[in-house]
C-alpha cells in the first residue's frame, strides 16, 4: 500500500522521482518499478501497479458494452493509458499529454493513495487539500466521532 505525500519536480525530459518509500511498497521490488499511468479523475496523473491495473481493466470491461456511457469510459480510459518504468534513480517518465492534461509543468507532489499513486501539480494539490479540510470541518458537524 502507498501512503504519504512527497514534493518533487518534473525535469526537462518529463521525469518525476518516485521516492524509494513508495517504490519499496511495490510487490515486485525497486528494480521493477513498473506502472500504468492515466489521467486521473480529479486533475492528476494516476499510477497503477500492473496487478492493480488488471483489476481496474476487468472492472471497466465488465460494464455492459451496450451502454454508451460504458463504451465512452472504456475508450477514454484505455486510450489515455501509458506504460512506464522507473529508472535506477527512481525517475519515471510521464507522457507529455498526461502532464498537460493534469496541468503539471514543474512543481509536483507525489501522493500515495492506498493502492495507487497520484502525481499532482503542487498548486492544484494544495488547493485540493484546502478544499478537503474545509469539507471535513463541515462534515464533522454532521458526523461526530
Order of alpha helices (4+ residues) and beta strands (2+ residues): beta-beta-alpha-beta-beta-alpha-alpha-beta-beta-alpha-beta-beta-alpha
